[in-house]
Amino acid sequence: MHRRYLLSILVCVLVLSSCAPRDGDDIGSPIFNGTTPNGEVIEPPITTLPAPSVTAIRVPADALSIQEAVDTAQPGDLILLDPGVYTEEVLITTDDIVVRGRDRNTVFIDGIHSLSTGIQVNANGVAIENVTVRNYLADAIAVGSPVLANQVDGFRAFHVTTSNTAQNGIALRNVVNAELRQGWHSGHGESGVLIDGCVQCNTLVTATLAELSARGFSVISAQESVSITAVTATNNRAGIVIEDGEINPTTGVTVAASIVQNNGFSQSPVRNTAFDVSFGAGIHVGGTQRTLVTANRITGNTTAAVLLSQNVNATSGNPVATVVDRNVILDNRDFDIVLGFQNATIDADLCIRDNGAASISPVGAAEASSCRATTAAPDFALPLGDHVSIEYQNGPVPPTIDGMARADSAVPIPAGPVTLPDPATAIVPEA
């Protein structure tokens, strides 16, 4: 099921014009809800859809805004959004509620490039389903915060599209037991998906595509149990970046069974040019401990399929106990696998093996990463170049995408514990 989904969305990437709505990024005329940033009161959407068969707080039938519905919801409630464009910043502080659109392609939560964050979740067990969130000055969806006293426990995003924000599509900060599935994230100045600062994260990202962003997927300061499995990262400045934070290392991240292709795409936004240290890398591992990169198809990236480098501004320095194995690595422009180390010694548990005919650069790097006694690393640094970019507002609009089945009848299920896949069973996806 997941592979078929990924293949279908890849077809949409390759023939985007045939997958996109013909009449622009809105379905029909924009219909605004609530109050615009300049204080103008707008009539809410009017829908002719029949009443759902599941008990729900309907917007706008029962509440005129998403925030009004959230404020009245109790744990276990479903908030169901009728088609329309909702210009809001939504703050969720009630545990175990589900916010669901009736149609992923016609329910828009839109910051109109004037509002900060689309949905901020500071509660446990919240689920966001079947909506498009776009055009915000910060994140489309932000969950948790480094300043919260406790980690957010439980979050789910299913069938969610995010596009064209200055920072991230979905940002998980200090969140555990999170699951992101069937997502499409496009045109973000930082990352399509960011995972930052969790401890014993137990977080899964799967069956999700990230494109046309500074980074497709980014993991920083995550300590244990993050799985990025069966995703697609394509046409970003960098595909997947796993790196230490300034205070905490990143440990125990797996990237498996994914398609990472054609990254190094300059017609994409970047909020901070420091991100371009990863430009053109399919997968960049900066520092970290026990990162596993296995059974991926990594093709057509401009700088390197896999870049392992120091993280001089953070905690670990060189990657420790990184394993890169069983990947299919083809047609990357400059390098296949690169050890970008300087004046360092590689520990015996760093292993690059069984990646077909993929070359390992520079000279001597293959011997230094062969899963044996501690070895001196050959010095090597990729040259940094200046790369053009675009404003995040100018990115193309994601195409129409299959949404959630039975959105009007499925019983709401709050987010809860997540089961991570076994990377040993990962299979390289087909081209």
SULNORGI-V790088 format. One line per field, one symbol per residue. ss: DSSP state (A for helix, B for strand, O for the rest). psi: psi as a letter, one per 40 degrees, with the letter a starting at -180 (. if undefined). A space follows every 10 residues. Layout:
ss->???
psi->???
This chain:
ss->OAAAAAAAAA AAAAOAAAAO OOOOOOOOOO OBBBBOOOOO BBOOOOOOOO OOOOOOBBBO OOBOOAAAAA AAOOOOOBBB BOOBBBOOOB BBOOOOOBBB BOOOOOBBBB OOOOOOOOBB BOOOOBBBBB BBBBOOOOOO BBBOOOOOOO OBBBBBBBBB BBBBBOOOOB BBBOBBBBBB BOOBBBBBOO BBBBBBOOBO OOBBBBOOBB BOOOBBBBBB OOBBBBBBBO OBBBOOOBBB BBBOOOOOOO BBBBBBOOBB BOOOOOOOOO OOAAAAAAOO BBBBBBOOBO OBBBOOBBBO OOOBBBBBBO BOOOOOBOOB OOBBBOOBBB OOOOBBBBBB OOOOBBOOOO BBBOOOOOOB BOOOAAAAOB OOOOBBOOOO OOOOOOOOOO OAAAOOOOOO OOOOOOOOOO OOOOOOOOOO OOAAAOOOOO O
psi->dddddddddd ddddfddeei idfaeihaih hihbhideeh hiiiihieii iieihihhhe ddheiddddd deiiheihhh hiiihhgihh hhehifihhh idhdeehhhh effdichchh hfiieihhhf ihhifiebid hhhaideidi ihhhihhhfh hiigidcich hhhfhifihh ifihhhfhec idhhhheihg dfhhhifihh ifidhdhhhh fhghfhhhhf ihhifidich hhiiiddiih ifhhhifihh ififhdgiih dheddedehe hdhhhhbihf hhhifihhie iddidhhhii geeadebihh fhhhifihhi fhddichhhf ihfihhieeh hhiffbehih iahedddeff faihihhihh hhhhihhiii ideeiihiih ihahifdeeh hhhiiaihhi ihddehhhii .
